[in-house]
Amino acid sequence: MRNSTEDAMLLDFAAQWEPYGGPEASEIFLRFGIGRGEFRARVHRALIRTGAVDMDINVYRSLLRYATG
């Protein structure tokens, strides 16, 4: 299970890239050492665990679409 710090890091990174349709695979690998599919799965789990707490609802929805797309 991931902790809240890891969730926050994933969600912060994803939110920074949200206006651009998400990060490039190379950016994900450099930051987290994982592929895009795993990143999306982890973002999805983090969103489900944390909900939209402290996040703009529109960004939350966009990240949820990205993570499940």
N, C-alpha and C positions, 0 to 999 in steps of 0.2 A: 504494500500500500504506500502511496506517495504521501508526503506530509504537506502541510499547508504552504510552506516556503517553496517547495518544488512546484506546487500548483500555481502559486503567485508568479513565479518566474516564467512558467509556460504561458500563463494568461497575459502577463505584461508584454512578453515578446510577441505573442499572437496579436494582441491589441495594437501594438505599434505598427504591425504590418497590415492590419485590417483594411485601411484605406486603399491599399494596393492589391487587394485580393489574396493576401497571405504571403508568407516568405518563400523565397526560392529554396529549393532543396539543399543547395550548397550552404545557405545561411543557417538552415536548421541543423545540418550536420556539423558545421563549425561551432555552433553554440551548444548543442546538446548531444552530438555524436550519434544521432539516430536518423532514420529516413523519414520522408514526408508522411507516409502512411502511419507509422508509429507516432509521429508528432501529432497528427490529427486525432488519433485514438486517445492519446494522453490529454490533449486539449479537451476533447469531449468528456472524458472522465472528470477532469478538473472542473469543467463547467457544471456538470451534474452534481458534484460534491459541494461546490461553493454557491451555486445558484447565481443570481445577478447582484449579490451583495457588493456594494462599492463599485459597481460597474454600470455605465449607461446602458439602459435596456436595449437600445438600438445596436450598440456594440455587442452586447451579449447575444442578441439574435443573429447578428451577422457572423459572429464566431461559431455559433451553434450550426449555422448553415455550412460554414467552411469545414467544420469538424466532421460533419455527417455527409458532406458532398463528395 
